[in-house]
């Protein structure tokens, strides 16, 4: 009889795997709660209390009058940035059994956010250094210091785009995990949406008076409370063995790790004496990568058909419809991105067992390179639409396509093995 192993929402690596997930979840929960406490101090009690937007003289007076407190606030922001890196790694370890690649993408988003926050905090250090001591009363210097303090907020808000992406992925993984409550995953997902909504709102409206994340942001605190209080009860769902082909050849498919520690699937046919090992891939990651490329292709096609989205393309130098020559360029771009979607889809093996072609692998890496270059151009663009919407979008899409390019395609007969009744 031929059998195969169907992986559930989370792969069971035994007692050791469950223990590792529990410890990582607890570490993440503690880090989240510590960050919440430090953030209340550093942001609300220090920054918002001492920095008055648009008033350099008052800001300089208040900061210098509470210089020690301001320095502690700066230390708090550096601590938060370091904890972001730790929490990102811990959540990766806690959610990797659900989908290792999506979990890794979420972890990198948080680590990058921690780096952005670190850069932002250096603006506070420079601003305080400009003020010097209490004898500083130069209005030009005070204005420069205020610019540094406000630059912190600008850079921090830009980093919150990565933070929002991280929460979206964590919420999705927690919802699908089978060992975390779906409600917790849902509120974390909504929290991520709140941060991305605020980023889009800031790109359209200067100094908006409403922040959705002020409400939805509590989702991460809910996650931290649950991880600290309930992580010891986490139990990874087991695997289910089912008949697949009904032949008499003894064959098994099992989840193992290769010598580099990556998740792989091993298909062993004992009678033939063959063992085939491939890296596993979750279908959701592949669909997200292909879907993202199709979104880019559809946007370019809309520009070619006369869509009034000129401010969101080519540096935002054209209002409304693009000129005729640039619309022709958009037709070519739409075709290119559609072809890129086909290459990534074939590389992922979404429709059938993919051919073992090195050309597809090279093509997928070319797509990654083009996307990465485009992400840099978007992030450096003067158009708010490109900088705050297309920049983060193409950056995440680059990561998804890189995950597809670097992994071995999974044959379709190993992707969808039915569960036993």
C-alpha positions, 0 to 999 in steps of 0.5 A: 500500500502506498501512503503519504503524509498530509501536513495540517495547518502546522507541522508536528515535530514532536515534543521538542517542536512544541517546546520550541514553539512555546518558548518562542511564543513566550519570548515574543509575548514578553517582548511585546508587553515590555515594548508596549510599556516603554512605548507609552513612556517614550512616545506619550510621556516624553516625545509628545509632551516635550515636542511642540510641532511648529514651535521651535522656541517652546520645544527647545525650552521644554526639551532643555528643561527636561533634558534628562527625561528626553535622554531617557526617552531616546534610550527607550526608542533604541530599546524598542528598536532592539526589541522589535528585532527580538520579537520578529525572530521569536514570532518567526520561530513560533509561527514557522510550523504554519508557513516557514516562508511567510513567517520569515517574510513577516520577521524580515518586515519587523527587523527592517522596521526596527532598523528604520526606527533605529535610524529615526531615533538618531534624529532625536540624538542629533536634535538634542545635540544641536540644542546643546545646553540651557544657554542655547537661544539661537532661533536658527539652531532651535529651528534645526533641532525641531526639524530633526525631531519632526524628521524622527516622526516622518521616518518612523511613520514610513517604517510603520508601513513595514510594521503593518505588513508584519502584523498582517502576516502574523495575523494571517499565520496565527489565524491559520495556525490551529494552535492560536485562537482565530480571534487573536489572529483576526485582531492582529490582522486588523491592526496591520490593516490599520497601520497601512490605512494610516500610511495611505491616509498620510500620503493623501492628507497632510497632518490627518486628524484621524488615526485608525491604528490608535484603535486597531493597534491594540491588536498587538497588545492582545497578542502579547497578553495571549502569548504570555498567559496561554503559550504554555498550552500550545500543542502542534496539530499532528499529521494524518496518514492517508491512502493516496494511490492504492498500489502495493508499493511501500512509499512514504512522504514525510517532512524532514530537514536538510543539512542546512536546516531548511524544511524539505519533503522526502518521498521514499519509494522503498521497492525502487530504492529511490529517495527524492528530496524537495523543498516544500512550499506553501501554496499561499505564498506562490499565489501571493507572488503571482497575484502581486505581479498580476496586480502590477500588470493590471495597473500598467494596463489601466494606464495604457487604456487611459486610466487617470492614475498618472500621479501614481506612476513615472515619478508622478509627473503627469496629472490624470492620463499619461501622454500617448507615447507613455501609454504605449510604454505602459502596454509593453510594461503590462505585457512584461509583468504578465510574462513575469507572472507566468514565469513565477507561476511555472517556477512555483508549479501552481498548475502542474508538475513544473519542468526541471528547467534551469531557465525558469529558475534564472527567469524567476531571479531576473524578475526578483532583480527587476522588482528590487530595482523598481522598489528602490525607484519607488521608495525614492520617488517624489510621488507620494503614491509611489513612495508610500504605496508602490514602494512597500508593495514592490518591496514585499513582492520582491521578497515573495518572488525571491522565496519562490525563486530560491526553492524547489518547485513542489509537484502537484501530487504532493501539494494536495493530498486529501485528508483521511475521513 
